[in-house]
Amino acid sequence: MLQQIADFAPTAAERERALKWLAFIETHSEGWPFGGENHLKPHWCRVLMLALNIADGEGFNEADREALAAAAAFHDTRRRNAWPDQGHGARAAAYYEEFCETRSMAFDPRVALIMTWHDRDDEEGIAAIEAWDAEHPEARQEGCVPTTVLYQAFKDADGLDRVRLTLNVDLPDNDSIPHISLDPKYLRLETSKRLVPLANELLAASQGPGAAREDENDEPPVPYLIVVDVQNDFVTDALGTAEAQAALPAMVEKVRGYEGQIVFTKDTHDDRYLETQEGKYLPVPHCLVGTRGWELVDELDAIQRERNLPVYLKGTFGSTDLMHDLEAAYARGNVASVEFIGLCTDICVVSNAMLVKAALPQLPVLVDAACCAGVTPAAHEAALTTMRSCQIQVH
């Protein structure tokens, strides 16, 4: 759902920045799995969007906006538990510095500083940051806000996403660990206080299709169609094939006439693609965020925009975000079946179909062979055989 989140950017320029950082989070941020679902990637992405909206409202410059975006991408990557976990900010700051050193990414000490103190009380954090600023005046570029203001903006962005904590949160039965939901009076900047409705809209947009609470959902379960990576780079551009072009009309016809929930995925990389493991095995830059090759083919892009259909960005073959959202929707009784079409049969189609089959073994999982294409015809057929062996219904 990351592409929908980007639509909450305050301007077109900020949407480009958001897409760049959302792709970074999807492709490069390596979070520990101990933070609980309320502190993982969807939270980082919402904090990113809230931070960019605060920065725009406050008139921050480019360097400050980039600093907030980097802090959002890294701030909860080193949590040891889902509770206050004081110290996770300092661990995240150390990870950020190490990442910059090893991946040729520009290091901003202010990012490390606001992350280090974001899990502490304001009084303690501001005092430490003011002392650091006094000792390092060269770290603040001309036109940048004081680091304490950057710190307050980031804490507000993180705090605004506490709207998610009004939902069920798995906290231990311990009075020393309070259930803290959002109270706008504790937000620091006036811009932040005006963004509470946006925070709620972002939360809803990031929860995936069929996200209504069970007590609000009286609709019968519906079939889902997952359209995998039908992007220009896989049809006509960097990695396009004649087989993909031949299958495209059938894909478009199926999507246009489908009666059920339609979901798209988009392979998503950034300019560090060649540094990734995939880039070393397949040294062909493709689906770089913001390029034509990354976009859905025109026919499907038009349908997606017209109907505002969900889009999952994914930096690897299978989307675990999509799998988890389908699990949640199935648990609510929203999903009757899941059918896959798209590209490439032997890479991303089979990866996503197998993920869903493993997560939901009693749910019918289908693949329409005529609406898929592989890297080669032989690879396409081999993947279909593998999926049939795993009780995925190929037709």
N, C-alpha and C positions, 0 to 999 in steps of 0.2 A: 504493500500500500504506500510505498515511499513516494511514488510520483504524485499521488493525491495530496500527500503532506506538502510537497513543494508548491502546490497551488495556493497555499496560505501565505506565501511570501508577499511582502507589502508592495513590491514593484517588480517589473520584468527583470531588472538587473539583479535584484536579490533572489529571484527565482533561479537564475543561472548559478549564483553562488550556492544556493541551497542544493541544487541538483549535484553540483560538484562535490559538496561535502556529504550528501546522502550517498553518493557513489563511493566516496572514501570509506564511510562507515560500513557499507555493504561489503566492500572488497578488502579493506586493510585493517580495520579495528578488530583486535583480537581480545575479546573480553573473557575474563574468568567466568565460569558458569554458576558461581555461588551466590550471585546477587539477587536471585529470585526474579520472577517474570516482571515485576514492577520496576526493575532497575536495569533491564537489558536493552537491546538495540532500539525497540520502539520508543522507549523513554528517551534515549540519547537523541533520536531524530526529532521528537517533539520539542525537547529542550533547544535543539539547534534552531528550529523555526521560531520558537518564542524569543530566543536571544536575538535573532535577526530582526524580528518585529520591534523589540525594545530598542535595539541599536538604531533602527530607522527612525523611530519616534523621537529619540533623543538626539538625532543628528550626528551620530558617531562617524568617524572617518573610516577609510578602507582598512587600515591596519587594525583598528579596534574591532571592526566587524569580523575580520579574519581571526583575530585572537579569540573572540567569543565562540566562533564556529569550531575552532580547534579544541577549546575547552569542552564544548558539548560532546565532541566526538570521543574524547578520552576520559571524561571525568569519573565515570562509574565502571571503567574497564577492569579495575583491580579490587573489586569488593570481595570480602570473605564471607559475608552473610547478607541477608535481606533487611537487616535492621540498621540502627544508626552507624555502626561500624566505623567509629572515629579512627582516622588514619588511612582510610581508603583513598582520600584525596591526595595524600603525599605519595602513596604507592602509584596512583595513576600519573602523577606528575613525573615520577621517576621513569615510568614506562614511556611517557611522551618524550622525555629527553633522550632516552635510549633509542626510541623509534627515529627521532630526527637525526641522531648520529649515524645510524646504520642504514637509513633509507634516503639519505640526501634530501631531507625535508628541512626547511628553514625553522630554526628554533627561536621561539619568542619567550624569554624568561618570565614575562608577565602571565602567559598562559599557565606555566608551571606554578606560579605564585598563587593565582586565583584558584586553581585546582587544589593546591596544597591546603588552603584554608577554607575551602567551601563547605567542609563538613564540621566547622567549628562555629561558635557563637560570633556574632558580628563584632562585638567589642574586642575579642581576642584577635580575630582575623584582621580587622582594620588596623589595630595597633601594630601587628607584625608587618603588614604591607606598608604602612606609613614609614616604619623604620627602614625597611628594605629600599623603598623609593628614595629616602634621604641619602642612603649610601650608594645608590646606583642611578643618579640622575640621567646618565647617558642611555638608559634602557627605554626611556619614554621618548618616542619620536615627536617631532613638531606636529602640533595639531591633535595629538592623542589626548584623551581624557586622563585624569589621574587614575592610577591603577586601582585605587579604592573605589572609584565610580565603576570601573570595569567589573570589579569584584561584586559590587551591589547589583549591577545589571545581570551578571551571571547567576547570582543567588536567586534573584527574582525569576529568571527564566526556569531554573530548576524548581523553585517553589511553586510557580504557576502550574506545573505539571502534577502537583499534589491533587489536582482534581481527580486523578486516577485512584487516589486512596479513599475516595468516598465509596468505592466499590469494595468487593471482598478482598481483604488483604490478610495473608497468612502470617500473623504475628504471634509470638509465644504468649502464654498467659502469664505476663510479668508486668507489674505496675511500673517498673523502671523503664519500660519501653513503650511509650505512649503511641496511640494510633493518631497520627498527626495528619489531618486533612487541611485543605487550603483555607486560610483565613486572610482575605485581602488586606486587612488592616496592617498586617505584618510585612507587606510588600514595601520596598524601599523607594522606588521611583514612581512618579505620577503616571508615566506612560504604562508601567507594569500594571497598575491598578485598573487601567482601562482594558486590559487584555484578558480578563477572566472569561468573557464569552468566547474569545478565540481559543483559549485553552480547552474549553469544553468541546468546541468544534473539531479541534485537532485530535482530541482523544477519540471522538466518534469516527473520524476519518481513518484513523490508524488501526481500528479494530477489525477491519476486514468485513466481507459480505456476511449477511445473516447474523449481525452482532446484537440484535435486540435481546433483552433479557427474556428468559423463558416465560415469565409470567406476563410478558407483553406480546408473546408470539403465539397467535392462534392459527397461523397459516400452516398448511400441510407441507411436508418436505418437498423440495424441488431438485431436479437434476442439475448438476454443475457441469459446465464445459470449460476446460482449462486450455487456453490457446497459448502454446509454448513458443516464445521467441520467434515469432514471424516478423522479423526485422529486415530492413534493407540489406544489411551486411550478410545475412544468411540466404537471401533470395537472389539479389542481382549484384551485390557489391563485393566486399573483401573475401567472403567465403561462400558466395552464391554458387548454386549448382543448377543444371538443367532440370534435375528432378524436383527441386524446390519450386522452380518456376512452373513446372507442369502441374504440380499439386495445388498451387495457389488458388486457382479459380474454385476448386472444390472446397477449400478452406473458407474462402470468403462467402460462398453460397451457404455453407453450414452455419457460419456465425450469423449471417443475416436472418436465417429462418429459425434459429434455435429458440425453443421455448423453455426457458429456465435461466439460471444465473450464469453469466459469462464472466470469466476472469482471464486476464492476460498476464503473461510474464515477459520480462525484458532482460535479456543478458546485458549486464552493465559493468563496464570497466572504466578506468581513468588513464591518465597519461603515465601511470606507473605500471601498466599492465605487464610489460616485459620483465618486471622484477618479480612477478608472482610465479608460483609453481606452474600454473596453466601457461603463462607466457613463455616459460622455458621449454615446455613440451610443444607448444604451438606458437611459435614466434611470429604471429601475424596479428598485429593490433586490429581489434574489431570491437564494434559496439561501444565505442568511447562515448561517454555521456555527453549529450548536447550536439552530437554530430548527426548527419543524415543517416549514416549506417546504423545508429542506435535506435532510430525511430521505427515504429511499426510501419509496415508497408502502407501506402496511401489509403487503400480501400479499408483496411482494418483500423487504421488511425482515425479515419472519419467516423466509423461506427463507435469506436471507443469514446471519442469526444462528444458525439451527439448524445449518447446514452449515459455518459459519465461512468463507464464501467471500471471496475477495480483493475489496477495494474500493480504487479509485484516486481520490483527491481531485484535482481539477484546477481551476485558476483561470482557464483559458481554454478555447477550443473543443476543441482537440485535445490529447491527453495524450502528450507526448513520453516521459514515464516509462513508460507502458504500451507504447508503440512499442518502446522499447529493451529492455524485459523480454521482449516477444514475439520480438524479434530474437535475444536470448540463448537463450530456450527453443527456438526453431527451430534455432539452431546446435547445440544439444545433441540434436536429433532428437526433441523432445517435441511438436511441433505439426504436426498433419495439415492443418488449415484454420482459418480465423478467420471467424466469422459475426457480423454486427452487427444488433442490434435497438435500439429506443429512441427518444429524443427529443433534439433535433428533427431530422428527416431532413435538412433543408436547412442546418443549422448544425453541431451536434456529431456527428451520425452521419456525415455526409459528411466532415467534417474528420478524424475518427479513421480511417475506412475508407481515405481517401486517404493518410494518413500510413503506415498499415501496407502498403498496396499499393506505395507508393514505396520503403519500406524492404525489402520482401520480394516482389519482382515475380514470383517463381516459385511463391509460396504461394497456393493458392486463397483468395480473399477474397470473402465472400458477404454479401448483405443480404436480410433477409426483409421485403419491403415491407408485408405485412399486420401486422407487429409494429412498425411505425414510424408516426410522425405528424409532419407538418411544421407550421410556423407557420401556413400556409394549405394547402388541398389543392393549389393550383397550385404552391406552393413545394416541396411534397412530391414532386410529379411531376417538376418540373424537376431536383431533386437526384437522383432515381432515373435520369433520362436522363443526367445528367453522369456518374454512377458507371458506368452501362453503357458509356459512351463510353471510360472508362478501364479496361475489362475487369474490372470488379467484377461478380460474378454476382448479379444481382437476380432474386429469385424470389417 
